[in-house]
């Protein structure tokens, strides 16, 4: 079986940061999630179902 590789940079993983190779790659992955770089498909929410979000969009 091949050595596991970091999903960000393809270097060998480090057990301390698994499945990543370093803290930097681990942080880059977290920033992708927080910045909505990774999105999961889903159905649109009907208007009125998210009152806080719906009102924020109207102010833009």
Secondary structure, 3 states (H helix, E strand, C coil): CCCCECCCCCCECCHHHCCCCCHHHHHHHHHHHHCCCCCCCCCCCCCCCCHHHHHHHHCC
